[in-house]
Amino acid sequence: MESLGELLQALRRSPYMKRAEEMKRELLADPLVAELRERHPEIDDALLVSHMNQVSQYVKESHRCKNCPGLDRCPNDLTGHYTKLEVQNIADKTYLVDTKVPCKLWTAKQAQERIRRRIRSFYVDEQVLSGRYSLEEILRADRERVKAVEKVAEYIARVQERGLPNKGLYLYGKFGTGKTFLMGYMLYELARYGYTGVIIYMPDFMEDLKSMFAEPQQLKDTIEMLKETDLLVFDDIGAENLNPWARDHVLGTILNYRMNRKPTFFTSNYDLDALEQHFSFTNRDGEELHKGQRIMDRIRPFVEAVPVNGRNKRGMTSESV
């Protein structure tokens, strides 16, 4: 029968134990461990061996981060985080404490998500709110709309410097020239400074109002949200099927509250005069010039009309802006 000493000797000679010893030597010789010991001379081999799991995790994840494959393919135990070792001295005894720390990519993603949570879109492609493009890229994409892009950039800079004015922008022009995209770009940039925003595609919104009529609380909550958000964009106004109730009691109520309080923005294929004609006629009541003028009295004085020129980009690649 083997003695305990002989059994331990046999274990030490086993391939498993040899590999474990080899891994321990490699770990203690790793440059990251050497750097840690240089910063904290109180660390000795015995301390490292007693915290081998934490040290191994620290070294492994640090090397992975140096060759980062991207946040979506993060190989670390906790996505977007790495292990950091801290030295603590308690009652004359030294300890290694491991913590999970967010990486730069994770921090940037969280910041972007906080920005996006400040913006709500209804029936509008989320791509326009992605913040993917710089101002230079937008300008290069179509030189014909330079003046419109400059107006939007000036507006953003003015808000960042002085806060929200009570006037918004009215972008109008042909189909597909990037009016919605420019408004989405503005919302994203100002959300970075803490402003909330809503963008609504008017044709679909007006259709949905019919179903909300039977849900008075939902209708009330929706109107309150549109009244109170910092930045409100009515996208493609003038393309909706207009009815008197939606025009006078929904759109009129929202605009009446926001004027002289908060800026409202619009994109349209119509200029302001043509939009007034649109509001002056409904399928049910026919021509009502005074109703159209009343709505425009809540729009015209509170916007700067900006023509958006350029080529039609609809149907082009997703990289087109």
ABEGO torsion letter per residue (X at the ends): XBBAAAAAAAAAABAAAAAAAAAAAAAAABAAAAAAAAABAABBAAAAAAAAAAAAAAAAAAAAAAABAEAAABABABBGBBBBBBBBBBGGBBBBBBBBBBBAAAAAAAAAAAAAAABBBBGBBAAAAAGABBAAAAAAABAAAAAAAAAAAAAAAAAAAAEBBABBBBBBEBBGAGAAAAAAAAAAAAAAAGBBBBBBBAAAAAAAAAAAAABAAAAAAAAAAAAABABBBBBGBGABBBBAAAAAAAAAAAAAAABGABBBBBBBABBAAAAAAAAABBAAAEBBAAAAAAAAAAAAAABBBBBBBEBBABGBBAABX
